[in-house]
Amino acid sequence: MDEYIALLQQLQDTYASDTGICLLVTDGEGRGLTRPSGKAEWLRPLEDRNEAGRLSPEAMALTGSFEGLSRPIEYEFRPGIKLMAMPIPGRAPRRFYLWAAFFTDSRARLLLQSYYEGEESEGALYRELRDSVPELNGERKRQLSAKLGAMASITGRLMQTDTEQTTGKRQLAAIREISAGLDRPENRLKDSLQPFFALGDGLDFLGLAFKQDETRFQVVEVLGEGFSLSGSSFSLGEGFLGQTAATRQAGRWGNVSRDPRILFFRQNNVQVKALFSYPLVREGEIIGILFGGSRSLTDIPDAMYDFGQTLCSILSSQFVLRSLREDRNAHFMRLSMLMEISRTVTMVQDLKRVLFILIDMSLSLVEGPFAAALLTRTGGKAQMVSRGLSHSQVEASILELSERYETFEPEDPFYGRAVLTEIQGVPVLECPLVYRYELLGVLLVALRHRGHFEEYRDFMMALSIAVSGAIHRIREDERPRGYDSPALLHLAMKQWDADAYERTLKARDLAAEFARSRGLTEREERLTGEACMLSGYDPELVKNEVEPELAVILDELSGLTAADGELDLPEPPQPEQTQPRKETSQIAALALGSVQAEPKLGTARIRADLLAAFTAFLTRKETVDLEVTLGETAAARDDLAFRGDPLQAIRDMHSLSSREQEVLSLVATGASNRDVAETLFISEHTVKNHMTNIFHKLGVNDRSQLIAMVYQLGYNHAYDPE
C-alpha cells in the first residue's frame, strides 16, 4: 500500500503544481489518503474541527451527489469561494474522492471586494482566500475539470492495482488459514468460514446450509451481526438458494431487495441488496449451500465472488476428508464391535442371549427405533426377540416373515443378502441368518433414514455370519440325548446282521457326500446319513426314539425301499397317493440301492433329475475308487500284464525328476502317501510336495485325475489272462 500511496502523492503533487490548485485524495470517511498538495492552508475551511486530517461533515455531504458521476462537479462552498470534487473510479465496496480547492472567477472577485470585511477570524480566512486563490474563467475551468478527470482515472487504476494486490495477499493468507484447519479434527465449520468473512468488505453475512432430506436444506451456521438464519430451512428450487440447489450452479445477484425470490430472507427479517451462493458437492451429490450477502452493496465484487468459489472448493474437500475420517473411525469401531461380538457369542450357551446381544449391538450401531430377530425352529415354529416393538407388532412380524421366508433359498452357504423393507412406514434393514444353506432366522434393524441402508448393509451381513455360526453351535449342543440314538441303533444292527451294517455304513457315507454336493444343509446331510443307518428298522419301531424330521424321512424311505434293502419298483402311483416330499429320503434310497449286491437305481418315485445327478456322481466316484483297485497286494499286481508302459509314456512327455518318477510309479499302483513315504524313506510332507509338483507338470488337479491319465495311456487295459 505504501508504494502505491507514494506514487499517488507524486502524481497529485504534479497536478497541483500544474493547476495551481490545492489537491487532496480522501477515503469514503473523509480521511486524507494523501497529504495536501499545493497550499495546504487553503483546505482549512474544509477540515473537521474535532478531528485533524479529516474533512468536515459539511464537505462530505457533497459525496451524496457523486453517484454515477464520471467528471468533477463545481461547488460554491462559500460565496465566491469554489471547489471541484469527484469520486475516484473503482469497484465497490471502498470509495475514494478527489478534492480541488479553492478557486474563484473574475466577476465573483469584483463582487466580493467588501464581502468578508468583518473582524472575526472566519472573515479574515475568507478574505485571504478571496484575495489568494486563482481566478479561473471559462476555458481554464474546463481545463481544470479535464485534468482532474485524468488524475482521478490514473488514481483509480493505481488504487485498483493496490486493492487487487492487497486482496490477493489477504486471500492467500485466508486460504492458508483455512487449509491449515483441514487436518485438525476439532476444526469447526465456523473456523473455516471466518477467514473469508473477515475479507469481505461490505459482506454482512455468510452462511452454510446442509441437506436434510431429498428436498429440504437447513441453515446450520451463520456469521454476521444481527442475523437470525440459523435453524431456518428452504426447499429445493425455492428462491435464490433453492435455485442453486436445484441447478447445482453458483450464482450472484445484485439489486435484489424487491425480488420475490428473496422471500426466504425477508421471512427471517434479513434485508439483502446483493447475494451469492455456491453448491457444495461430494462424490457427485449436492450436500449443502454456501451463501452470503450484503445490505449495502448493490452488486457482489468479482474478487469476493471468485474467492467464494475457492472457499467452496476447499469446503468440499474438507467434507470429503471429514467423511473419509468418519468412515475410517466407523469401520474401526464396527470391526472392533464385530470382533467383540464374535468373541462373546463363541462363549455364550444360551440362544436367547445370543439374539439379544445381536439386537442390542444393532441398536447401538444404527441408533434406530427398534431391532428384532426372528428364529425359525423345526416343525414350522418361530420365535422373536425384540427391542422397541410392541406385542402386536411382534406377532404381525412373525406371521409376515414366516410366510415370506417359507420358500426362501439362500444363494450362498453362510449368509443371506440384506434387503431394505418397511414396517409401518419405518425403513428396515432385513438380513437372513444362514448356515450351510439353512435358514436359521431373520435380523430386523430399523433405520433412521432409507439412505442408511447402504452404509450398514455389509456390516450387518458380516455380523449375521458370526451370529449364525453361534446359533448353529448352540442348537447342536442343545440336541436332546435321544437324538444320538441313531448311532446306537445302528451299532446294534451290527450284532444281528453284520452285512446289513456294512452296507448301511457305506450308504451313509455315500448319501452324505452326495447331499453335500447337492448343496443341502449340514443338518439335512446328517439326517440323510442317519436315514441310511436306520433303514433296516421298521419306522414305527424307532419313530419315538429319533427326532421328528428323521422319523418323517424314514417313513418316506420305507415307501421307496423293499424289506431286503433293494429299491422297490411299485406301480405308477394313483392320484390320491402322496409323493415323497423330501430330497433327503430320495438320496437315502439311491445310496442304499447303489450298495446292494445287484445295484438297482430305477424307480418311478425318484425324480429323474436326481437320478441322473446320482448316476453322474457314481461315475465320478468310480474314478476315485480306482485307487482301491490298484492298491491290491503286490502278488496280485504281479499277475497283471500291460501292453506298453503308460508311466514311461508320461515320463517321455513330461519333465519329471527321478524322485517324482518314483513317487508316480508307486501312486499308480495304489500306494497312499504314507506307503510312498515308508517305501522311499521320506516324510509324508515331502511326498505331498512331490505330488503337488507332479499335478502341476501333468496338468491334473488331484489323484483321481492322475490315475485316469494313466488309464487313458493304456495302464491295466490289456490284461493277459495267462
Buried (B, 14 or more C-beta within 10 A) or exposed (E): EEEBBEBBBEBBBEBBEEBBBBBBBBBEEBEBBBEBBBBEEBBEBBBBEEEEEBBBEEBBEBBEEBEEEEEBBBBEBBBBBBBBBBBBBBBBBBBBBBBBBBBBBEEBBEEBEEBBEEEEEEEEBBBBBBEEBEEBEEEBBEEBBEBBBEBBEBBBEBBBEBBEEEBEEBBEEBBEBBBEBBEEEEBEBBBBBBBBBBBBBBBBBBBBBBBEEEBBBBBBBBBBEEBEBBEBEBBBEBBBBBBBBBEEEBBBBBEBBEBEBBEBBEEBEBBBBBBBBBBBBBEEEBBBBBBBBBBEBEBBBEBBBEBBEBBBEBBBEBBBEBEEEEEEEBEEEBEEBBEEBBEBBEEBEEBEBBBBBBBEBBBEBBEBBBBBBBBBEEEEEBBBBBBBBEEEBBEBBBEEBBEEBEEEEBEEEBBBEBEBBEBEEBBBBBBBBBBBBBBBBBBBBBBEEBEBBEBBBEBBBBBBBBBBBBBBBBBEEEEEEEBEBBEEBBEEBBEEEEEBBEBBBBBBBBBBBBBBEBEBBBBBBBBBBBBBBBBBBEBEEBBEBBBEBBBBBBBBBBBBBEEEBBBBEEEEEEEEEEEBEBBBBBBBBBBBBBBBEEEBBEBEBBBEEBBEBBEEBBEEBEBBEBBEEBBEEEEEEEEBEBEEEBBEBBBEEBEBEEBBBBBBBBBBBBBBBEBBBEBBEBEEEBBEBBBEBBBEBBEBEEBBBBBBBBBEBBBBEEEEEE
